[in-house]
């Protein structure tokens, strides 16, 4: 029987310890920007993307140190994206992970630099021999994260998301945005865990299908929580998507149809894991947790 909450807590603790080591407090002039990096990164969060790295790595008996360094790199890129998304020029949010956003706590310039530094530190982490002894594997890890975070992935999705504000859209457009803005980082988390062990084509295909369904299901639930959630529970401002005229699943499909679609995606994600057998039970439990979450 899988105790997912325990696994999530243990992974969160291990990833946080890794991030602490990778983000030591300096004594020099860069101290303020590193404090901003630590403030944004160590503030909590669900750590779902790092969990995907660790869970997929365990499928192939990847050494824990390698998995945790990859997980930390993914979390750095995710956090950098949140820091920049929260800026006044983007989504203009003032609360994230239950605390003032980075630019509110520090200032806009420091937040921009903290995000930039987190992004570059992620690639520095992946490039180090401590992550993997084979330089070719390290290059593959770096390339995978770069593609997922760039114009073909997260940045491209965010660009289209901003462009769609107060504009007409359809389901294909909405799913395209979130396959890149949200889904790309879920997919690369799974890929990084599997890449360090050279998973075979069938195994990688199973993880790809699972990750795509998981990413869309996560976004649907995130959209629903923005409609009906409470800021104190989810740690960020709610109803902001409606205020900004964003294209969302409940706005396009309605609440009930959105929930139904999320459940179907969950079922499809679980079916995709079949080639991986019982060792993938944590991933199956995770997608069910994502669809059932209320914060």
Order of alpha helices (4+ residues) and beta strands (2+ residues): alpha-alpha-alpha-alpha-beta-beta-alpha-alpha-alpha-alpha-alpha-alpha-alpha-alpha-alpha-alpha-alpha-alpha
